[in-house]
């Protein structure tokens, strides 16, 4: 995050120095009551809908201590945690059997077919700082900094055997939850165009480049009341060996926007906007550019 803060401040400084160096000419930034209203600073509040493409990075296989994706079931974080660490594989108490309410390790099973396959993001809140410099009455240059904290969810299964003496004949397949967390920070630099000449409300369009910093935040499973962190490593003696080096990185792409620009007063402007963004998310293997979507409200103070 420190790296991103430096980038943002550098861009803001450069943007401000260039924009304020421009000379005001007739027909350019509006002047009201003798004061130029060209620079706007505001906030953004909205909803962010992440593409499910990178959700597979939270499917329980996990990442090793070097940050590399684990691809083998027997080496996966879920197998290590369920079968070995918590399931008595290292000769310790079988906490899985206790959580499932069965007698012994032989009364439950966890196989490759039980691994999660339906991981998906849930809609998240998106908050941001918005900067806009009006070149003239209809055209502006914008610099936006938006952040979202994403959550993921899915399910996995385990099989339990009926207890001795039970009238139940068949094994039971039980379903449990797996969760993930991710942070994203988006920097957008672009162009904003007002469509129409109404003094109060007009449509507008925008577009530009998008830089997204993404960070794998957490991954955990819940077996009834037993919560298990899938990013911690322990050795066979139960001693903590460290945390996985979770993936993170900067991706580049583009964004666009369509909305309504409403002039509330000389001092305040609001924008209702739908914005699709073509983002590169550096999470998981072979990251690709994918569409993400957001919808929200901007509120500007006109300096």
Rosetta blueprint (number, residue, H / E / L):
1 X L
2 X H
3 X H
4 X H
5 X H
6 X H
7 X H
8 X H
9 X H
10 X H
11 X H
12 X H
13 X H
14 X H
15 X H
16 X H
17 X H
18 X H
19 X H
20 X H
21 X L
22 X L
23 X L
24 X L
25 X L
26 X L
27 X L
28 X E
29 X L
30 X L
31 X E
32 X E
33 X L
34 X L
35 X E
36 X E
37 X L
38 X L
39 X E
40 X E
41 X E
42 X E
43 X E
44 X E
45 X E
46 X E
47 X E
48 X E
49 X E
50 X L
51 X L
52 X H
53 X H
54 X H
55 X H
56 X H
57 X H
58 X H
59 X L
60 X L
61 X L
62 X L
63 X E
64 X L
65 X L
66 X L
67 X L
68 X L
69 X E
70 X L
71 X L
72 X L
73 X H
74 X H
75 X H
76 X L
77 X H
78 X H
79 X H
80 X H
81 X H
82 X H
83 X H
84 X H
85 X H
86 X L
87 X L
88 X L
89 X L
90 X L
91 X L
92 X L
93 X L
94 X L
95 X H
96 X H
97 X H
98 X H
99 X H
100 X H
101 X L
102 X L
103 X L
104 X L
105 X H
106 X H
107 X H
108 X E
109 X E
110 X L
111 X L
112 X H
113 X H
114 X H
115 X L
116 X L
117 X L
118 X L
119 X L
120 X E
121 X E
122 X E
123 X L
124 X E
125 X E
126 X E
127 X E
128 X E
129 X E
130 X E
131 X E
132 X E
133 X E
134 X E
135 X L
136 X E
137 X L
138 X L
139 X E
140 X E
141 X E
142 X E
143 X E
144 X E
145 X E
146 X E
147 X E
148 X E
149 X E
150 X E
151 X E
152 X E
153 X E
154 X E
155 X E
156 X E
157 X E
158 X E
159 X E
160 X E
161 X L
162 X L
163 X L
164 X L
165 X L
166 X L
167 X L
168 X L
169 X L
170 X L
171 X L
172 X E
173 X E
174 X E
175 X E
176 X E
177 X E
178 X E
179 X E
180 X E
181 X E
182 X E
183 X E
184 X E
185 X E
186 X E
187 X E
188 X E
189 X E
190 X E
191 X E
192 X E
193 X E
194 X E
195 X E
196 X L
197 X L
198 X L
199 X L
200 X L
201 X E
202 X E
203 X E
204 X E
205 X E
206 X E
207 X E
208 X E
209 X E
210 X E
211 X E
212 X E
213 X E
214 X E
215 X E
216 X E
217 X E
218 X E
219 X E
220 X E
221 X E
222 X E
223 X E
224 X L
225 X L
226 X E
227 X E
228 X E
229 X E
230 X L
231 X L
232 X E
233 X E
234 X E
235 X L
236 X L
237 X L
238 X L
239 X L
240 X E
241 X E
242 X E
243 X E
244 X L
245 X L
246 X L
247 X L
248 X E
249 X E
250 X E
251 X E
252 X E
253 X E
254 X E
255 X E
256 X E
257 X E
258 X E
259 X E
260 X E
261 X E
262 X E
263 X E
264 X L
265 X L
266 X L
267 X L
268 X E
269 X E
270 X E
271 X E
272 X E
273 X E
274 X E
275 X E
276 X E
277 X E
278 X E
279 X E
280 X E
281 X L
282 X L
283 X L
284 X L
285 X L
286 X L
287 X L
288 X L
289 X E
290 X E
291 X E
292 X E
293 X E
294 X E
295 X E
296 X E
297 X E
298 X E
299 X E
300 X E
301 X E
302 X E
303 X L
